[in-house]
Amino acid sequence: PQNATKMMRVAIVGVLAAAARAEQASPIGKVIQLMSDLQAKVLKEGEGAQKVYTEFAEWCEEQSKQLTFEIKTGKSEVADFKATIEQETAKIGSLETRVEELTGSIATDEADLKAA
């Protein structure tokens, strides 16, 4: 009977020890589960943030290309407009000279008409 009692005590201690380990493992298991859940959440948010960043980076690159083209086109147009302004300024000068010549000619013709 003492062996049976000892065996019973050892069995009870073993069961209690196993139960204690199960209780200890349970909070650790919960922490591990929470950490795993948090890791999954962070990874998912990271993937979403990466997608947004990639889209934004592509938009920036496209805007940069478009603005570079517009600047190049604008500079070309400025050069064309400057050349046109110079041509038209020269034309104005020659036409002003022509107007002066014609004004002088008209004045001479009117004087000749009065003299006749």
PyMOL commands that set and color helices and strands:
alter all, ss='L'
color gray80, all
select helices_A, chain A and resi 2-115
alter helices_A, ss='H'
color red, helices_A
deselect
rebuild
show_as cartoon
